[in-house]
Amino acid sequence: MILGAISLVIWFVVAFALGVRWFIDENTAQPILMAGGIALMVAAIPWLAYRPLVRRLSEAAKRKEAQRL
């Protein structure tokens, strides 16, 4: 749930920033779709990094537990 919220915020910020930067008005559909697509690719980064992040955190927890024993 947290990862989805982070992705949503990233998507909104990137799409809004590109929309403002490209000055999209109501008559230009193509840049709106392109900004949304670029934002979607950027927002996928947390999901692509999920497995390595979980692996790294679980290994750190195991090392910490081993040191405690």
Buried (B, 14 or more C-beta within 10 A) or exposed (E): EEEEEBBEEBBEEBBEEBBEEEEBEEEEEEBBEBBBEBBBEBBEEBEEEEEEEEEEEEEEEEEEEEEEE
